[in-house]
Amino acid sequence: MADSAEPRSVSSFMDPFKGVLVDYLMPESCYDQFFLNFNLLDVPCLKIVLSKGLGIGIILGSVLVKLPQILKLMAAKSAEGLSFKSVLLELLAITGTMAYSIANGFPFSSWGEALFLMLQTVTIGFLIQKYGGRSGSGVLFVLLYLSLLLLLLSPVTPMAAVTSMQAFNMPAIIIGRLIQAATNFQNGHTGQLSAVSVFLLFAGSLARIFTSVQVRNHVTTGHASSSTRGAEPDVPLLFFQETGDTLMALTYVISSTCNGVIAMQVLYYWKRSPQTKQKKKKKRE
C-alpha cells in the first residue's frame, strides 16, 4: 500500500504581519511570492506594492500638505495673492473626486487625500474671506458647502449627477489654476501663496498618476470547466491600478499639469513679494 503524502504547510517569518500586509499593501498571491517563494523581483507584485505604498504615502502627506499655506495666511493676517474663485473651483474638483470615489466603492488608498485636502481647502477659503473683512461671508460659505456636501453624499443624489460632477473636474481644475496663474501674473508676485504647499501638491498629483494609470498585464482564466472547454488560454487584461477608472486617471494628469504651472510661477517670482514691488514703485517715484 502506497504511503499517502500529506501536504506540508509552509510558513514564513512574516506570518505575524500577514493580515496587515494583505489588507493594505498587497494581495495574498504577492505575499506568497515575496515571503514563501522568496521571489522579491516579481515585477507585477512590485508594481502593486509600489502603487499601494504611494497611495498610503499620499494620504499621510495630504494631512499636512496645505498646513503651510494656512499657517502663512494666519501669520500674515492677509490673503493677498490668493484667488477665492480659484479656491472654489479647486474645492469643487476635490469634492467631485471624493464623491465619485465613494459612490463607486474605490479603496480609500486611491482617493483618501481628497478628504484631507477638502478640509484644508475649506479652511483656506474661510481665511480668505476673513482677512478680506468678510467674516460673515466666510461662515456662510462653510455652512453652505457642508450642507451641499451632505446632500451630494446622500442616496438622494443620482449616480449620473456624481459622474457628471467628476467629468466637470477637468475644466474646473484648468480654469481654477488659470485664474490663480493670471492673478500671480497681474500682481507680479505670488503673494501669500505657500511654496511648500504648491510643491507638495505638485509632487502628490504626479504620484497619483502612477497609482491611477499604472497599467499591468493581469492573467485570468475562464470559469468553465476543463472537461467541457479544455484548457482555457491565458487572457491578458489591461486595467488601471487601484481604481480601474480612466476618468480618475485623466483628472490627475490634468491636475499635475496645472499644479506644475503654478510651481513654475513660484520659482519665477521667488524673490518677488508685495513689499519688494512697493519699494520699486517708490524708487521710480
Backbone bond lengths (Angstrom), bond angles and torsions (degrees), N, CA, C in turn:
res aa  C-N    CA-C-N  psi(-1)  N-CA   C-N-CA  omega(-1)  CA-C   N-CA-C  phi
1 M - - - 1.465 - - 1.530 108.57 -
2 A 1.347 115.16 128.04 1.462 119.58 -175.74 1.512 109.93 -73.91
3 D 1.330 114.05 140.94 1.456 119.11 178.70 1.530 109.32 -72.50
4 S 1.308 115.43 134.72 1.470 119.58 178.51 1.528 108.91 -87.59
5 A 1.340 115.36 124.16 1.464 120.51 -177.77 1.526 109.49 -84.20
6 E 1.298 116.17 121.87 1.456 120.30 179.07 1.531 109.33 -87.72
7 P 1.336 116.99 132.92 1.467 119.39 179.53 1.519 111.23 -65.26
8 R 1.322 115.73 134.91 1.453 120.11 179.77 1.528 110.22 -90.43
9 S 1.283 116.16 136.38 1.453 120.26 177.31 1.528 108.42 -79.03
10 V 1.322 114.30 127.57 1.458 120.13 -178.42 1.525 108.42 -93.94
11 S 1.308 116.73 131.19 1.456 120.92 -179.44 1.528 109.86 -118.13
12 S 1.316 115.02 164.15 1.464 120.98 -179.58 1.523 108.67 -136.36
13 F 1.320 115.27 155.03 1.463 119.88 178.43 1.528 111.57 -66.76
14 M 1.362 116.69 -14.50 1.455 121.03 -179.69 1.522 112.70 -93.65
15 D 1.319 117.77 2.15 1.461 121.07 -177.12 1.528 113.65 -55.27
16 P 1.347 119.63 -36.65 1.473 118.43 177.73 1.530 113.73 -60.33
17 F 1.343 116.09 -23.83 1.465 120.08 -178.92 1.522 112.40 -104.74
18 K 1.321 117.48 6.89 1.457 121.37 -174.42 1.525 111.97 -60.09
19 G 1.330 116.86 -42.90 1.464 120.26 -178.33 1.512 112.40 -57.58
20 V 1.325 116.12 -46.53 1.463 120.80 -179.00 1.521 111.23 -67.38
21 L 1.335 116.06 -44.47 1.461 120.47 -178.39 1.524 112.01 -62.86
22 V 1.333 116.60 -44.33 1.467 120.93 -178.26 1.528 111.00 -70.82
23 D 1.318 117.30 -35.33 1.465 120.36 -178.60 1.513 112.85 -72.02
24 Y 1.335 117.69 -35.00 1.460 119.96 -170.37 1.523 115.94 -118.38
25 L 1.338 117.88 -21.86 1.465 118.04 -169.89 1.518 115.35 -120.91
26 M 1.331 118.35 -30.13 1.461 119.41 -175.00 1.527 110.74 -158.84
27 P 1.353 117.38 154.65 1.462 119.69 173.21 1.530 110.41 -72.47
28 E 1.325 116.18 164.24 1.465 119.94 -175.98 1.524 111.58 -63.21
29 S 1.340 117.34 -32.45 1.461 119.92 179.33 1.526 111.07 -62.03
30 C 1.337 116.88 -36.35 1.468 120.09 178.32 1.525 111.04 -73.97
31 Y 1.319 116.65 -33.49 1.465 119.62 175.29 1.525 109.74 -60.37
32 D 1.341 115.92 -43.07 1.464 120.10 178.80 1.528 111.31 -63.58
33 Q 1.350 115.68 -40.71 1.460 119.43 179.80 1.531 111.57 -62.77
34 F 1.325 116.68 -44.11 1.463 121.11 -175.84 1.525 113.30 -74.77
35 F 1.338 116.34 -47.14 1.458 119.66 -166.33 1.534 114.88 -110.05
36 L 1.329 117.34 -9.14 1.469 120.19 174.57 1.518 111.01 -108.45
37 N 1.355 114.99 -44.36 1.465 119.37 178.74 1.532 112.08 -92.35
38 F 1.321 116.64 -8.81 1.472 122.82 -179.14 1.522 112.17 54.69
39 N 1.339 114.96 34.83 1.463 121.23 175.73 1.527 107.97 -94.68
40 L 1.327 115.79 81.68 1.455 121.29 -174.01 1.527 113.16 -79.47
41 L 1.333 116.78 -4.81 1.469 120.70 -178.45 1.516 112.28 -109.88
42 D 1.338 117.14 21.69 1.460 121.07 177.01 1.537 108.61 -68.92
43 V 1.333 115.81 108.28 1.472 120.86 -171.02 1.525 113.05 -61.46
44 P 1.354 119.59 -49.13 1.473 118.27 179.27 1.527 112.93 -57.35
45 C 1.324 116.98 -41.10 1.462 120.28 179.89 1.528 111.57 -69.42
46 L 1.325 116.98 -36.57 1.457 119.91 177.32 1.529 110.82 -63.30
47 K 1.327 116.45 -38.17 1.463 120.44 178.04 1.523 110.98 -65.09
48 I 1.330 115.78 -40.91 1.466 119.70 179.17 1.526 110.35 -63.19
49 V 1.327 116.60 -47.21 1.463 121.08 -178.48 1.534 110.51 -63.86
50 L 1.337 116.64 -42.15 1.458 120.30 179.00 1.521 111.01 -63.48
51 S 1.345 116.03 -42.67 1.455 120.72 179.43 1.523 111.34 -63.22
52 K 1.336 116.02 -47.82 1.469 120.37 179.39 1.526 111.06 -63.88
53 G 1.341 116.17 -42.52 1.455 120.41 -179.53 1.516 111.90 -62.84
54 L 1.344 116.28 -42.55 1.459 120.02 176.85 1.516 111.23 -62.60
55 G 1.332 115.60 -41.32 1.464 119.86 179.48 1.514 111.79 -59.65
56 I 1.324 116.48 -45.89 1.466 120.70 178.61 1.530 110.64 -65.14
57 G 1.346 116.06 -41.18 1.459 120.06 178.73 1.520 112.13 -62.95
58 I 1.324 116.56 -39.64 1.469 120.84 179.22 1.521 110.23 -63.51
59 I 1.338 116.30 -42.47 1.461 120.07 179.77 1.521 110.89 -63.08
60 L 1.332 116.51 -45.10 1.468 120.22 179.29 1.534 110.80 -63.23
61 G 1.337 116.07 -40.61 1.459 119.95 179.29 1.517 112.94 -68.77
62 S 1.342 116.54 -31.79 1.464 120.46 -177.18 1.519 112.23 -67.74
63 V 1.330 116.73 -20.46 1.467 119.79 178.88 1.521 110.37 -60.71
64 L 1.337 117.06 -31.41 1.468 121.53 -175.72 1.526 113.48 -119.03
65 V 1.333 117.84 3.12 1.465 119.28 -169.74 1.526 112.95 -62.25
66 K 1.336 118.27 -35.52 1.463 120.36 -179.46 1.527 112.71 -102.20
67 L 1.322 116.33 3.99 1.463 119.27 178.44 1.523 112.16 -61.33
68 P 1.360 119.33 -41.23 1.473 118.57 176.45 1.526 112.49 -57.95
69 Q 1.358 116.49 -37.04 1.464 120.10 178.45 1.528 111.26 -65.74
70 I 1.330 116.13 -43.21 1.464 121.05 179.75 1.524 110.63 -63.77
71 L 1.329 116.22 -44.93 1.467 120.51 -179.66 1.529 111.43 -65.20
72 K 1.327 116.67 -36.82 1.464 120.22 179.83 1.531 110.72 -65.95
73 L 1.327 116.86 -40.55 1.467 121.17 178.11 1.530 110.57 -64.20
74 M 1.331 116.28 -43.82 1.457 120.75 -177.54 1.533 111.62 -68.63
75 A 1.332 116.15 -35.78 1.462 119.79 179.79 1.529 111.46 -69.54
76 A 1.340 115.50 -40.65 1.460 120.31 -178.83 1.523 112.45 -82.75
77 K 1.341 115.79 -17.80 1.471 121.61 -174.46 1.524 110.52 51.94
78 S 1.321 112.94 37.17 1.466 120.41 -179.25 1.523 108.88 -151.11
79 A 1.339 115.36 145.95 1.458 120.71 177.26 1.523 110.36 -117.11
80 E 1.333 115.42 26.89 1.464 120.23 -178.66 1.528 110.33 -59.86
81 G 1.335 114.92 132.96 1.455 120.39 178.35 1.512 114.12 94.99
82 L 1.346 117.55 -11.51 1.459 120.28 179.24 1.528 109.72 -101.31
83 S 1.310 116.48 133.16 1.462 121.94 -178.99 1.523 109.96 -94.75
84 F 1.333 117.07 121.56 1.469 121.11 178.38 1.528 110.82 -65.55
85 K 1.331 116.35 -34.68 1.467 120.05 178.16 1.528 110.50 -63.32
86 S 1.334 115.90 -40.73 1.461 120.28 177.84 1.522 111.00 -63.34
87 V 1.345 116.35 -40.67 1.470 120.62 178.38 1.521 110.56 -63.80
88 L 1.326 117.69 -40.62 1.464 121.48 179.00 1.522 111.47 -61.88
89 L 1.326 116.27 -45.16 1.460 119.73 -179.98 1.526 111.56 -66.98
90 E 1.335 116.52 -37.68 1.462 120.22 176.38 1.528 110.17 -64.08
91 L 1.323 116.89 -41.15 1.465 121.69 178.47 1.518 110.83 -64.02
92 L 1.327 116.31 -38.07 1.462 120.71 177.18 1.525 110.88 -61.95
93 A 1.337 116.28 -43.71 1.465 120.74 -179.72 1.525 111.30 -66.18
94 I 1.342 117.07 -43.48 1.463 120.97 179.75 1.523 110.58 -62.57
95 T 1.334 115.82 -43.47 1.463 120.82 -179.39 1.520 110.94 -64.55
96 G 1.333 116.55 -40.28 1.457 120.30 178.77 1.516 111.76 -61.90
97 T 1.334 116.56 -44.01 1.466 121.13 178.45 1.524 111.19 -62.07
98 M 1.322 116.18 -43.95 1.460 120.81 -178.35 1.529 111.15 -65.07
99 A 1.330 116.98 -48.05 1.462 121.09 -178.73 1.528 111.44 -64.43
100 Y 1.331 116.25 -41.70 1.468 121.39 -179.82 1.529 110.93 -64.05
101 S 1.325 116.33 -41.04 1.465 120.93 -179.39 1.526 111.14 -67.51
102 I 1.329 116.62 -42.70 1.460 120.62 179.14 1.519 110.57 -64.50
103 A 1.330 116.47 -42.90 1.465 120.90 -178.74 1.527 111.73 -64.36
104 N 1.331 117.06 -32.33 1.467 120.84 -178.75 1.527 112.75 -91.60
105 G 1.321 117.17 -2.50 1.459 120.25 178.53 1.514 114.07 70.06
106 F 1.348 117.51 29.56 1.459 120.10 178.16 1.528 109.61 -68.16
107 P 1.345 118.14 150.71 1.468 120.48 178.80 1.517 111.14 -62.72
108 F 1.325 116.11 145.79 1.466 121.66 -177.49 1.524 111.81 -58.14
109 S 1.340 116.32 -30.86 1.466 119.98 -179.46 1.516 112.85 -65.98
110 S 1.336 117.73 -15.50 1.464 120.81 -178.51 1.518 113.00 -94.03
111 W 1.340 118.29 -11.79 1.465 119.45 -177.96 1.531 113.46 -146.20
112 G 1.325 118.43 0.52 1.453 121.23 -172.69 1.511 115.75 -55.70
113 E 1.346 116.55 -29.86 1.466 118.17 -179.26 1.515 112.02 -63.79
114 A 1.362 116.70 -24.83 1.467 119.74 -179.88 1.526 111.31 -61.27
115 L 1.324 117.01 -35.34 1.472 120.99 178.83 1.526 111.10 -61.81
116 F 1.336 116.93 -47.57 1.460 120.48 -178.02 1.533 111.51 -73.72
117 L 1.337 116.73 -35.20 1.456 119.84 176.67 1.525 110.41 -65.13
118 M 1.337 116.25 -37.01 1.463 120.55 178.98 1.528 111.14 -61.36
119 L 1.335 116.33 -47.83 1.461 120.54 -179.07 1.535 111.38 -61.70
120 Q 1.320 116.21 -40.49 1.465 119.94 -178.62 1.527 111.44 -73.69
121 T 1.340 117.23 -35.69 1.465 120.64 179.45 1.521 110.79 -68.72
122 V 1.331 117.47 -38.21 1.466 120.91 175.31 1.529 109.98 -61.25
123 T 1.333 116.50 -41.06 1.466 120.79 178.32 1.522 110.78 -62.34
124 I 1.336 117.67 -42.96 1.463 121.69 179.09 1.528 110.52 -64.13
125 G 1.331 116.35 -41.41 1.464 119.97 177.35 1.515 112.04 -60.04
126 F 1.326 115.85 -42.36 1.463 120.38 177.79 1.531 111.19 -63.63
127 L 1.341 117.17 -42.80 1.462 121.00 -178.56 1.530 111.31 -65.59
128 I 1.331 116.94 -36.33 1.471 119.91 177.47 1.518 110.03 -61.01
129 Q 1.331 115.46 -43.11 1.466 119.72 178.71 1.535 110.82 -67.34
130 K 1.323 116.10 -43.28 1.469 120.76 -177.81 1.519 111.90 -61.65
131 Y 1.336 116.72 -49.64 1.464 120.10 -177.12 1.523 111.91 -78.00
132 G 1.320 115.48 -4.50 1.465 119.67 172.17 1.519 111.08 -94.96
133 G 1.351 116.32 7.40 1.458 120.79 178.71 1.507 113.41 80.24
134 R 1.345 117.08 22.47 1.466 120.93 -177.97 1.534 109.95 -128.33
135 S 1.319 117.32 56.72 1.467 121.96 -177.48 1.524 111.87 -60.08
136 G 1.337 116.38 -39.71 1.466 120.49 178.75 1.512 111.40 -60.81
137 S 1.333 116.60 -42.75 1.467 121.06 178.20 1.523 110.65 -65.07
138 G 1.344 116.01 -32.82 1.463 119.94 178.23 1.510 112.06 -65.74
139 V 1.322 116.95 -44.13 1.463 121.11 178.31 1.526 110.04 -64.45
140 L 1.329 116.63 -42.87 1.471 120.88 178.40 1.520 110.93 -61.56
141 F 1.338 116.54 -40.01 1.462 121.84 177.89 1.526 111.56 -59.47
142 V 1.336 117.31 -45.91 1.465 121.73 -179.56 1.524 110.79 -64.17
143 L 1.333 117.57 -46.80 1.467 121.43 -178.45 1.526 111.51 -64.35
144 L 1.321 115.99 -42.00 1.462 120.26 -179.83 1.514 111.04 -65.57
145 Y 1.336 116.93 -41.69 1.464 120.29 179.97 1.526 111.59 -64.26
146 L 1.330 117.34 -46.08 1.463 120.74 -179.11 1.528 111.16 -62.66
147 S 1.327 116.76 -36.45 1.470 120.25 177.60 1.527 111.10 -65.08
148 L 1.335 116.08 -44.73 1.469 120.34 178.58 1.521 111.51 -65.68
149 L 1.345 116.96 -35.20 1.461 120.90 179.20 1.530 110.90 -65.15
150 L 1.330 116.92 -44.07 1.467 120.88 177.95 1.523 110.91 -61.70
151 L 1.316 116.28 -39.63 1.463 120.36 178.26 1.525 110.97 -65.46
152 L 1.327 116.03 -41.32 1.462 120.84 -178.14 1.528 111.63 -65.66
153 L 1.326 117.55 -36.74 1.462 121.79 -177.88 1.533 112.94 -85.50
154 S 1.302 116.90 -6.03 1.465 120.66 -178.77 1.528 110.57 -81.15
155 P 1.335 117.74 160.16 1.471 121.18 178.53 1.526 113.30 -64.34
156 V 1.325 117.02 -13.85 1.468 120.83 -178.67 1.524 110.88 -65.20
157 T 1.349 116.29 -34.39 1.463 120.73 -177.65 1.523 110.49 -77.17
158 P 1.342 118.61 122.01 1.466 120.61 179.63 1.517 112.66 -68.81
159 M 1.328 116.04 153.39 1.460 121.58 -178.95 1.532 111.16 -61.43
160 A 1.320 117.21 -32.70 1.465 120.78 -179.64 1.529 110.62 -61.92
161 A 1.337 116.50 -36.81 1.459 120.26 179.61 1.526 111.08 -68.81
162 V 1.339 116.03 -39.58 1.466 120.32 178.92 1.533 110.46 -65.38
163 T 1.341 116.18 -42.57 1.464 120.76 178.82 1.526 111.26 -63.28
164 S 1.339 116.43 -40.89 1.464 120.62 178.72 1.520 110.88 -63.52
165 M 1.332 116.01 -37.22 1.460 120.54 179.12 1.518 110.73 -66.14
166 Q 1.336 116.51 -39.95 1.461 120.04 177.59 1.524 111.08 -65.37
167 A 1.334 116.41 -38.30 1.464 120.08 178.30 1.528 110.92 -66.31
168 F 1.348 116.45 -31.40 1.464 120.84 179.06 1.519 111.69 -74.50
169 N 1.331 116.76 -11.34 1.466 120.64 179.83 1.520 112.30 -56.15
170 M 1.324 115.73 -40.98 1.464 119.45 -175.11 1.525 112.37 -61.41
171 P 1.354 118.99 -53.63 1.474 117.14 176.24 1.522 112.91 -64.92
172 A 1.347 117.75 -31.64 1.470 120.46 179.01 1.524 110.64 -63.97
173 I 1.341 115.97 -43.70 1.469 120.05 179.30 1.528 110.54 -63.96
174 I 1.334 116.17 -45.88 1.465 120.58 -177.68 1.526 110.89 -62.83
175 I 1.342 116.53 -49.81 1.462 120.51 -177.96 1.527 110.54 -64.05
176 G 1.348 116.16 -43.33 1.459 120.31 -179.18 1.509 112.55 -60.63
177 R 1.336 116.73 -45.16 1.461 120.11 -179.73 1.526 111.64 -70.77
178 L 1.350 116.84 -34.20 1.465 119.65 177.41 1.523 110.67 -65.59
179 I 1.334 116.55 -36.92 1.467 119.93 177.57 1.529 110.11 -62.78
180 Q 1.351 116.21 -45.28 1.466 119.95 179.07 1.528 110.94 -65.03
181 A 1.335 116.13 -40.56 1.469 119.90 179.22 1.527 110.80 -64.67
182 A 1.337 116.64 -39.83 1.465 120.17 178.43 1.528 111.03 -66.64
183 T 1.337 116.38 -37.69 1.467 120.86 177.13 1.529 110.59 -62.31
184 N 1.327 116.21 -43.79 1.469 120.51 178.16 1.522 110.95 -62.20
185 F 1.314 116.31 -41.98 1.467 121.45 -178.33 1.522 111.24 -65.72
186 Q 1.331 116.29 -44.40 1.461 120.54 -179.52 1.526 111.27 -65.60
187 N 1.338 116.54 -38.85 1.465 120.23 -179.84 1.521 112.51 -75.53
188 G 1.327 116.55 -25.66 1.462 120.17 -175.96 1.511 112.95 77.07
189 H 1.342 115.99 13.72 1.461 122.60 177.06 1.532 107.86 -163.02
190 T 1.326 116.38 171.72 1.462 120.19 -178.84 1.523 112.47 -100.07
191 G 1.338 117.22 6.07 1.457 121.02 174.69 1.516 113.11 57.49
192 Q 1.350 115.58 -129.73 1.461 121.29 -178.09 1.531 112.31 -90.17
193 L 1.327 116.52 15.26 1.465 120.16 177.07 1.527 109.30 -67.16
194 S 1.338 116.63 127.14 1.468 120.94 -176.92 1.524 110.99 -82.02
195 A 1.320 116.32 121.05 1.468 120.57 178.51 1.523 111.16 -63.36
196 V 1.330 116.94 -38.05 1.465 120.87 -179.58 1.516 110.54 -61.07
197 S 1.336 116.94 -47.68 1.468 120.67 -179.86 1.527 111.19 -63.98
198 V 1.325 116.41 -40.81 1.473 120.39 -179.23 1.525 110.80 -61.26
199 F 1.324 116.92 -46.94 1.464 120.20 -177.70 1.530 111.49 -70.52
200 L 1.329 117.63 -35.10 1.460 120.27 176.74 1.526 111.43 -66.22
201 L 1.326 116.57 -40.16 1.468 120.22 177.25 1.524 111.07 -64.42
202 F 1.328 115.87 -40.91 1.468 120.18 179.14 1.530 110.57 -63.60
203 A 1.330 116.82 -45.60 1.465 120.44 179.69 1.531 110.97 -64.95
204 G 1.316 116.48 -40.82 1.463 119.95 179.89 1.510 112.95 -64.66
205 S 1.331 117.05 -40.65 1.465 119.83 179.91 1.532 111.00 -69.09
206 L 1.338 116.99 -33.61 1.465 119.81 175.49 1.526 110.92 -64.59
207 A 1.335 116.39 -43.22 1.465 120.38 179.07 1.519 111.10 -64.82
208 R 1.342 116.97 -34.52 1.463 120.74 179.66 1.533 111.47 -65.34
209 I 1.327 116.81 -28.55 1.469 118.73 176.88 1.521 109.26 -60.39
210 F 1.331 116.41 -43.03 1.461 119.81 -179.77 1.520 111.49 -64.31
211 T 1.340 117.01 -45.32 1.463 119.03 -176.19 1.524 111.96 -69.07
212 S 1.340 116.97 -24.19 1.466 119.64 -178.69 1.521 113.21 -98.20
213 V 1.342 116.88 -30.10 1.457 120.10 -173.77 1.520 112.40 -106.60
214 Q 1.339 117.52 -0.99 1.457 120.19 -179.18 1.523 109.22 -61.25
215 V 1.336 115.24 109.28 1.456 120.52 -177.94 1.523 109.49 -99.78
216 R 1.313 115.25 134.00 1.455 118.43 177.04 1.520 109.50 -139.46
217 N 1.309 116.55 161.57 1.452 121.13 176.14 1.517 109.32 -83.28
218 H 1.303 115.62 125.39 1.457 120.61 177.35 1.526 107.52 -114.58
219 V 1.314 116.78 126.11 1.451 120.70 -177.37 1.515 109.56 -99.17
220 T 1.324 115.10 127.66 1.457 120.24 -179.97 1.520 109.57 -131.46
221 T 1.307 118.16 160.70 1.455 122.57 177.74 1.503 109.32 -123.50
222 G 1.326 117.18 160.04 1.450 122.84 -179.22 1.503 111.54 -70.82
223 H 1.352 114.83 160.67 1.450 119.87 -177.32 1.527 112.22 -90.87
224 A 1.320 117.50 -12.34 1.455 119.29 -178.95 1.520 109.93 -71.58
225 S 1.294 117.28 151.74 1.459 121.68 -177.25 1.511 110.56 -72.46
226 S 1.336 116.26 153.84 1.461 120.94 -177.91 1.523 111.10 -70.33
227 S 1.334 117.28 -19.41 1.452 119.53 -178.71 1.511 111.69 -71.93
228 T 1.338 117.41 -25.85 1.458 119.85 -178.25 1.524 112.34 -100.33
229 R 1.332 115.39 -30.56 1.454 117.66 -176.09 1.512 112.71 -119.00
230 G 1.311 118.18 -9.30 1.448 119.64 -175.95 1.507 110.07 78.59
231 A 1.301 116.53 -169.08 1.462 120.64 -178.65 1.513 110.18 -70.26
232 E 1.314 115.56 125.31 1.466 121.40 179.54 1.520 109.80 -81.40
233 P 1.343 118.25 124.29 1.447 119.40 178.78 1.526 111.02 -66.34
234 D 1.334 115.49 149.87 1.458 119.65 177.55 1.521 109.60 -65.00
235 V 1.318 115.87 136.16 1.454 121.54 -179.64 1.521 109.06 -113.65
236 P 1.342 118.75 114.99 1.460 119.82 179.70 1.522 110.84 -74.99
237 L 1.299 117.06 130.91 1.451 122.05 177.05 1.522 108.59 -121.11
238 L 1.321 115.96 141.13 1.451 120.95 175.27 1.518 107.96 -105.67
239 F 1.309 115.81 126.62 1.458 117.92 176.87 1.513 110.01 -144.82
240 F 1.309 114.66 157.72 1.459 119.88 -178.20 1.517 109.40 -84.31
241 Q 1.312 114.23 131.37 1.454 121.19 179.85 1.518 109.65 -59.92
242 E 1.315 116.52 146.82 1.454 125.06 176.15 1.524 112.81 74.29
243 T 1.341 120.16 -61.48 1.452 120.51 -171.97 1.520 113.51 -110.35
244 G 1.312 118.02 -33.72 1.454 121.22 -174.64 1.518 111.60 71.13
245 D 1.323 117.84 25.21 1.453 120.56 -172.59 1.525 110.48 -124.42
246 T 1.340 116.39 119.38 1.464 121.21 -178.27 1.523 111.44 -70.83
247 L 1.339 117.33 -31.64 1.458 120.91 -179.99 1.519 110.95 -63.79
248 M 1.331 116.04 -42.25 1.467 120.41 177.04 1.523 110.29 -63.22
249 A 1.329 116.42 -43.53 1.464 120.94 -177.93 1.521 111.29 -62.12
250 L 1.336 116.64 -45.10 1.461 120.84 -179.01 1.520 111.18 -65.34
251 T 1.326 116.29 -35.73 1.466 120.75 177.56 1.518 110.90 -60.17
252 Y 1.339 117.17 -42.83 1.461 120.74 -179.02 1.531 111.61 -70.39
253 V 1.333 117.68 -32.92 1.469 120.40 177.08 1.521 110.06 -64.08
254 I 1.331 116.09 -46.44 1.465 120.54 179.64 1.525 110.79 -65.46
255 S 1.339 116.03 -40.73 1.460 120.48 178.75 1.526 111.37 -60.53
256 S 1.338 116.65 -41.81 1.464 120.75 179.22 1.525 111.42 -63.40
257 T 1.329 116.18 -42.07 1.464 120.41 179.78 1.525 111.06 -62.25
258 C 1.337 115.91 -45.65 1.468 120.03 -178.92 1.527 111.41 -67.90
259 N 1.331 116.57 -40.87 1.468 119.41 177.31 1.518 110.99 -64.15
260 G 1.349 116.26 -32.22 1.459 120.65 177.35 1.517 112.45 -64.90
261 V 1.334 116.86 -36.49 1.464 121.02 177.96 1.531 110.46 -62.83
262 I 1.351 116.24 -45.67 1.459 120.31 179.19 1.523 110.45 -64.94
263 A 1.327 117.06 -39.02 1.467 120.97 179.60 1.533 110.55 -62.81
264 M 1.330 116.92 -39.67 1.467 119.89 178.36 1.525 111.12 -66.40
265 Q 1.336 116.12 -35.75 1.469 118.55 177.25 1.529 111.49 -66.21
266 V 1.337 115.52 -38.52 1.469 119.12 177.53 1.524 110.44 -59.13
267 L 1.332 116.27 -42.26 1.462 120.16 178.34 1.531 111.36 -67.58
268 Y 1.326 116.93 -40.92 1.460 121.37 -178.25 1.521 111.82 -65.88
269 Y 1.340 116.38 -40.40 1.470 121.11 -178.94 1.528 111.97 -97.53
270 W 1.322 116.65 23.59 1.465 121.33 -171.35 1.531 112.78 -54.29
271 K 1.340 117.50 -44.46 1.466 120.69 -175.63 1.530 112.67 -95.66
272 R 1.316 116.82 10.86 1.450 120.52 -179.88 1.527 110.36 -107.01
273 S 1.311 116.64 142.38 1.458 122.83 179.95 1.518 108.44 -150.14
274 P 1.331 118.28 168.63 1.465 119.65 177.08 1.525 112.24 -57.07
275 Q 1.346 116.97 -35.21 1.461 120.58 -178.70 1.534 111.88 -67.40
276 T 1.352 116.34 -44.06 1.472 119.91 -179.89 1.524 111.00 -67.13
277 K 1.327 116.16 -33.02 1.464 119.97 179.08 1.528 110.32 -67.45
278 Q 1.343 117.19 -39.94 1.453 121.42 178.45 1.532 111.17 -66.77
279 K 1.325 116.85 -38.55 1.474 120.35 178.19 1.524 111.45 -62.27
280 K 1.343 116.02 -41.20 1.470 119.67 179.69 1.522 110.28 -64.51
281 K 1.349 116.34 -37.34 1.470 119.37 178.77 1.532 110.84 -64.87
282 K 1.334 116.18 -40.92 1.457 120.10 -179.42 1.527 111.62 -65.38
283 K 1.356 116.12 -38.72 1.457 120.34 178.70 1.532 111.32 -63.30
284 R 1.367 114.80 -40.04 1.467 119.42 179.67 1.523 111.04 -65.37
285 E 1.348 114.95 -35.35 1.474 118.75 -179.55 1.522 110.83 -72.33
